Amino acid sequence: MPSSTKVASSLCLCALAYILSELVKPTFIEDYNFGYFIFVSMLVGVIVGWTSMGERVGFGLVPAINNGITGTFSMVASVIFIQSAN
């Protein structure tokens, strides 16, 4: 069921995935072909934000901070796994 919390968390993680992907790109060699690198990272951010972070909101400040850290770590770990498999 769509809700505003799921949409907001998925958009925030999508934006974070875009920013982190742009920060990682200069560490590769110059002629590296990234292909769908950024789009896959953003898609994973949307999925993790929708499923993981969107479900656990509204319980106070400390759980919100924990939810943000857990969601970010889950997104980064998933993106690293998917991109390394590619």
N, C-alpha and C positions, 0 to 999 in steps of 0.2 A: 504494500500500500504506500503510495507516494506521500511524503509529508515535507514540510518546509525544512525540517532538520536534516533529512536525508539529502535533499537538494543542496542545502548550504554546505554540508560536510563534503559532499562529492565535488562540488565546485571548488572548494578550498583546497582539497587534495589534488584536484586536477591542476590548479594554478601552481601549487607547490611542486608537483611533478614536472611541469614545464620549466619552472625556474631551476630546479636541480638538474634537469637534463641539459639546459643551456650552460650551467656551470661546469658540468662534466665534460662537455664537448671539447674544450681547449686542451684537455689532458691527452687526447688521442693524437695520432700522427696526422700530418696536414692533409694527406690525400685519402683519408678514410671516408668511405661512403656510409653514411648513417642510415639511409633509407627511411624506415618507419620508426626510428628510435624514439623520437619525441612523441609521436602519436600513440605508440604502444605504452609508453610510460604514462601518458595522460589517461589512457583508457584504464590502466590498472589503478590509477589514482581515483578515478570515478567509481570503479567497482568496489574498491576497498572502502572508500568514503560512504558509499550507499549501504553496503552490507555490514561493515564493521562499526563505523563511527556513528552512523545515523540511528542505530538501534539503542545506543546507550547515552542518551542525553537527558538533562533535567534533574540531576541528582546533587547539584552543588558545585562549588569551585574546585575542590580537590579531585573529585571524580572526573570533572571536565578536563583538568590538566592531564590526568592519567590517561584519559580517552584520547587526547591529542597526541601524546607521546606514543601510545600503543598503536594508534592508527598510522602515524608517520613511520614508525619502525616497520609495521606490517607492509606498508606500501613500498618502502625502500627495499626490504628483503624480497618481496615478490618481484619487483622490477629487476633487481640484480639477478634473481634466479631465471626469469623469463629471458632477459637480454643475454645472459651467458649461455642459455640453451640455444639461442639464435646463433 
